[in-house]
Amino acid sequence: MAGFHEETSAAAGSLLALGKVGSINNGKLDQGQGSTGTSPPCPECGSAKAWKDGIRETAFGPVQRYLCRRCGYRFSDPNSKQAQRQFNGSGMSEHVETIHTKKLKSKTAILTYCRVSVSEGEMKNLAKVETRQENAQREGTKLDPETMKGLLIRYMAWLEKEGYDENSSYPKLMKMLVKRGANLLDPENVKSLIAKQLWKDGVKALAVQAYDIMAKMLNIQWAPPKYRRQETLPWIPEESELDQLIASCKSRRMAAFLETLKETFADPGEALRLRWIDVDASNSVITINRPVKNHSPRQLKVSNRLIAMLNALPKKSELIFPTTYASMYIAFLMLRRRAAKTLQNPRLLKISFRTFRHWGATMTYHYTRKILLVQKLLGHKSILNTMVYTRLIHFKDDEFEVETASNVEEAKDLLKAGFDYITDKNEIMLFRRPKRFANIGVSNET
């Protein structure tokens, strides 16, 4: 029994070192890193990004548990009163000191109730227990909400560690599956749930990719279902309908946001990431430095009207539009419904945020016939993604022929050929001429 007493005393000392609770100095507990109301640092990697992960009941009362978002390490709050009461003035745990006088089955005699952190050997034992629990879950046991929340937190930490985009849709899809009753430890249950959703095959394919990352994190073997994205042609409205929707805005922020989408052809996620430092008001240029969906950064020329609309917004944040996509889209749905009813135009109900981008790409290709220019404006890295805009709609014959020029010499040649200058778009000069001049080629001759 004396040997067991010495081993347990040594274990308590190692727990003090690993948990960074403090040290014993002249019979008093040195508190070490005190809590200032924020999450305690992770004892494994030192990160301050710790999430609350449930309450752990101990012999001295409940202790808050935390999960490190960076490394996924789970630990208890070493600065809580309950954790500090586990150690007496002699420098060792009360359980360790009196265990030889306690019954082994008594609640206060169980060392695991006073553990602040765990050693490497204990981590292996804990991993075996968790493996048995996960196997039981895979056999059909329903996960409790706290366990599910912990898995999602570990999942987000794993995505960050593996270098995925912080604004990836994977966490959102996983939360949606959990909300709809998915058992993340049972791949067959997840496959069945995804198949039942009224989603497009493209969304189902993203959900499969999101869960595949979860399966790799948990070392779960599964056969992912195969969904192929169905190629569809987006609906293209008239420019007057987009202007009607913008004019119907009662909110200056919504009006500026929609005008930004129209003039920059940006993805709505890119527009929400715009910062004030990305706007060059003197040159009427907006820089997209934080693209989404693997797009390329780019600079876009905009109108003075848009610059004035942006300058009229309050500058209370580094972001121009300090809000979430969900809240912005809910407000847009209300605006769209009200405008369609007021203007008696049901076509407005078909407009979405991305409709502005599709319209801009289609119009640019129609008037310039330069697919590389469209690719540059949209920020596509693959020309295959841009080719879809070459066959969106069939236009009626126009009365004018349109050409572009990127420098002064090209502009001179177009003017000599009978083209008239119209405007600039993203440092590209647009020219047009009546079709009766179609047979006259562009040359350098006077």
Secondary structure by P-SEA (a helix, b strand, c coil): caaaaaaaaaaaaaaaaaaccbbbcccccccccccccccccccccccccccccbbbbccccbbbbbbbcccccccccccccccccccccccccccccccccccccccccccccccccccaaaaaaaaaaaaaaaaaaaacccccaaaaaaaaaaaaaaaaaaccccccaaaaaaaaaaaaccccccaaaaaaaaaaccccaaaaaaaaaaaaaaaaaabbbbbbbbbbbbbbbbbbbcaaaaaaaaaacccaaaaaaaaaaaaacccaaaaaaccccccccccbbbbccccccccccbbbbbcaaaaaaaaaccccccccccccaaaaaaaaaaaaaaaaaaaccccccccccaaaaaaaaaaaaaacccaaaaaaaacccccccccccccccccccccbbbbbbccaaaaaaaaaabbbbccccccbbbbbbccccccccccccc
